[in-house]
Amino acid sequence: MLTTHGTAGPPPGCHVHVSGLNYPLSFDQAANATTIAAVGKRMGLPDHAVSIALATAFQESRMHNLPYGDADSLGLFQQRPSQGWGSVEEVMVPSHAAQTFYEHLARVPGWETLPVTVAAQTVQRSGAPDAYADWELEARALAQAFTGEITAGLGCVIPSGVPASTTTTLGAAIAAELGSPALDATLDAPRGWTVASWLVGHAAEFGITSVTFAGRRWTPAADTWQSGLAASSTVAFTRTAA
């Protein structure tokens, strides 16, 4: 499970700050979790759907894109190609896996008012039907940070010299996961913080060196956001030269 850390300076990695608690994530967990949140919002789903999806991915894979699992289960949600969840290649793409999960969730009658664990189990049909409840509080906190219910909730400390680790272009990732509008557009606060959180969550992957929105700025030197900047309704970022 996610744990909290004390008052010492945070180590390299990411942290979600909600209600005085700090939830640590590795770089790949942060990227995968912000992808799940971004896809849900791109599909127009409420924040409760994001909480359900995050709790499911934590229980199924601890938010790692696993290339193995029980029988032919794979990926963040341990989806089975043999059971119609997509090809092996599709299941291993986080944005595709998240979209497929949400599509199945939307078919559950009354899912909008179901508890997280009940909704997740209805989709997943797990042999441990109550296990999703173990992640409900953490998933809800992350959903709050990634959907803009709270501001500046995600920060990552990235050591200098860490190279970008992807061959996917940033533009292609934004289009597939965040959709439009994202950059170079006036955004309301929830949408702006969804975009800003996604950029921070993928900063190590894409070599992003700063993110600015709504008078706040994140840089890789600290896991909290600097305040006091001129307010803006556009998300801006910088990255290392290619």
Salt bridges, closest charged atoms under 4 A:
ASP28 OD2 - HIS64 ND1 2.66
ASP47 OD1 - LYS41 NZ 2.76
ASP72 OD1 - ARG80 NE 2.50
GLU90 OE1 - HIS96 NE2 3.92
GLU149 OE1 - ARG140 NH2 2.62
GLU177 OE1 - HIS202 NE2 3.63
GLU205 OE1 - HIS202 NE2 3.93
ASP223 OD2 - HIS15 ND1 3.15
ASP223 OD2 - HIS17 NE2 3.33
